[in-house]
Amino acid sequence: MSRLSTLPAPSPAEADSEEISLSEVGVLIVDTDSRFQLSLKSFLAEYIGMLNVTTVRSAEEALVRVEKDSSIDMLIIDDDLQGRSGVDLIQDLADQVGRPLKIILTTSSLTSRLRDDFDRACAHSPLTAVDALQKPFDYEALESIIVTAHEAEPDEPNQFLEASYRMDRQLADRIDMLEKRLVDTEEKLQAATKKKRANPIWWLIKTVFKLAVITAIVYFALSQGWVERGLEYLETAPWREALPATNPE
């Protein structure tokens, strides 16, 4: 696969010209194969003059690195990333990173469906789907693809599209915040409900206290003769004379 040992050494003039144009291009290789990473990194440095090349082995590391390192302009992503696909990572980059990036997808099983998924993941975003390559691939073909992509005229910036990207990200952030608040509120309600159900002793104490208060009031009324006085009053109350007499049949 590697042509490191077979390619002729570039002339000093060619090396200098390519280093001037490509040495500052930041490349991130996302692949779980450390040997492939080392081979590709060496090729990019020695034969294309790309000196700013870093490597990661997972989609999570790639997202963090791209967000922190603004010098990264191009990513070479393998489609098999420890339980996630390269297309999933590309979709995350399209959703979370609001700057132009050139993407090359590599895979051990290239299909038309994967190409379509790759193109869709980059569509309507600042990402550029450069090419998808079947492993093992010829490094000479990769060199041509990288140089062509680098020398391609950049698209004119679309202010409305960039504003749309920013608004989409802001809206997504607000939705995430609202969802988090809803989840927190639901968890608090559930915790309060569980606490209430899990503490029947407190409910029993309150119930006994209420019954004790009612019993004390009734006992005090009986001991003071309030009930008897009340019944006597009802029997001798003047307003009873105003009631119509009833004739027993």
LINCORQUI-V665669 format. One record per residue. N is the residue number from 1. PHI is phi as a letter, one per 40 degrees, with the letter a starting at -180 (* if undefined). PSI is psi as a letter, one per 40 degrees, with the letter a starting at -180 (none if undefined). NEAR is the number of other ideal C-beta (glycine too) atoms within 10 Angstrom. Layout:
BEGIN
N;PHI;PSI;NEAR, N;PHI;PSI;NEAR
END
This chain:
BEGIN
1;*;d;11, 2;c;i;15, 3;b;f;15, 4;c;d;13, 5;c;e;5, 6;b;d;8, 7;c;i;14, 8;c;i;6, 9;c;h;9, 10;c;i;16, 11;c;i;9, 12;d;d;8, 13;c;d;8, 14;c;d;11, 15;c;d;15, 16;c;d;13, 17;c;d;13, 18;c;d;18, 19;c;d;16, 20;c;d;10, 21;c;d;14, 22;b;e;20, 23;c;d;14, 24;c;e;13, 25;c;h;21, 26;c;h;19, 27;b;h;25, 28;b;h;22, 29;c;h;24, 30;b;h;27, 31;a;i;22, 32;c;e;13, 33;c;h;14, 34;c;d;10, 35;c;d;9, 36;c;d;19, 37;d;d;20, 38;c;d;12, 39;c;d;16, 40;c;d;23, 41;c;d;17, 42;c;d;13, 43;c;d;20, 44;c;d;24, 45;c;d;16, 46;c;d;14, 47;b;e;20, 48;b;e;24, 49;g;f;20, 50;c;h;23, 51;c;e;14, 52;c;g;18, 53;b;h;21, 54;b;i;16, 55;b;i;19, 56;a;i;20, 57;b;e;17, 58;a;i;16, 59;c;d;21, 60;c;d;14, 61;c;d;14, 62;c;d;25, 63;c;d;17, 64;c;d;12, 65;c;d;17, 66;c;d;22, 67;c;d;13, 68;c;d;8, 69;b;h;12, 70;c;e;9, 71;c;e;11, 72;c;h;22, 73;b;d;17, 74;b;i;23, 75;b;h;25, 76;b;h;26, 77;b;h;24, 78;c;i;21, 79;c;e;23, 80;b;h;16, 81;b;g;22, 82;f;g;9, 83;g;e;8, 84;b;i;14, 85;c;i;19, 86;c;d;28, 87;c;d;22, 88;c;d;15, 89;c;d;25, 90;c;d;27, 91;c;d;17, 92;c;d;17, 93;c;d;24, 94;c;d;20, 95;c;d;14, 96;b;d;12, 97;b;h;18, 98;c;f;13, 99;b;i;14, 100;c;h;13, 101;a;i;21, 102;b;h;22, 103;b;h;24, 104;b;h;22, 105;b;h;28, 106;b;i;24, 107;a;i;21, 108;c;e;10, 109;a;g;9, 110;c;h;17, 111;b;i;11, 112;c;d;7, 113;c;d;8, 114;c;d;18, 115;c;d;15, 116;c;d;11, 117;c;d;20, 118;c;d;24, 119;c;d;13, 120;c;d;14, 121;c;d;24, 122;c;e;22, 123;c;i;10, 124;f;f;12, 125;a;i;20, 126;c;e;17, 127;c;i;20, 128;b;h;16, 129;c;g;18, 130;c;d;22, 131;a;i;19, 132;b;h;21, 133;b;h;17, 134;c;h;12, 135;c;i;16, 136;c;i;11, 137;b;i;15, 138;c;h;12, 139;c;d;20, 140;c;d;13, 141;c;d;12, 142;c;d;21, 143;d;d;18, 144;c;d;12, 145;c;d;16, 146;c;d;22, 147;c;d;14, 148;c;d;11, 149;c;d;17, 150;c;d;17, 151;c;e;9, 152;c;i;11, 153;c;h;5, 154;c;i;7, 155;c;i;10, 156;c;h;6, 157;c;h;9, 158;b;h;10, 159;c;d;8, 160;c;d;7, 161;c;d;13, 162;c;d;13, 163;c;d;10, 164;c;d;12, 165;d;d;19, 166;c;d;11, 167;c;d;10, 168;c;d;14, 169;c;d;14, 170;c;d;10, 171;c;d;10, 172;c;d;12, 173;c;d;10, 174;c;d;10, 175;c;d;10, 176;c;d;10, 177;c;d;10, 178;c;d;10, 179;c;d;10, 180;c;d;10, 181;c;d;10, 182;c;d;10, 183;c;d;10, 184;c;d;10, 185;c;d;10, 186;c;d;10, 187;c;d;10, 188;c;d;10, 189;c;d;10, 190;c;d;10, 191;c;d;10, 192;c;d;10, 193;c;d;10, 194;c;d;10, 195;c;d;10, 196;c;d;11, 197;c;d;9, 198;c;e;9, 199;b;g;11, 200;c;d;9, 201;c;d;8, 202;c;d;11, 203;c;d;11, 204;c;d;10, 205;c;d;11, 206;c;d;10, 207;c;d;10, 208;c;d;10, 209;c;d;10, 210;c;d;10, 211;c;d;10, 212;c;d;10, 213;c;d;10, 214;c;d;10, 215;c;d;10, 216;c;d;10, 217;c;d;10, 218;c;d;11, 219;c;d;10, 220;c;d;10, 221;c;d;14, 222;c;d;11, 223;c;d;9, 224;c;e;10, 225;g;e;10, 226;c;d;11, 227;c;d;12, 228;c;d;11, 229;c;d;11, 230;c;d;11, 231;c;d;10, 232;c;d;11, 233;c;d;9, 234;c;d;10, 235;c;d;8, 236;b;e;8, 237;c;h;11, 238;c;d;6, 239;c;e;7, 240;c;d;9, 241;c;d;7, 242;c;e;7, 243;c;i;8, 244;c;h;5, 245;c;i;5, 246;b;h;6, 247;c;h;5, 248;c;h;3, 249;c;none;3
END
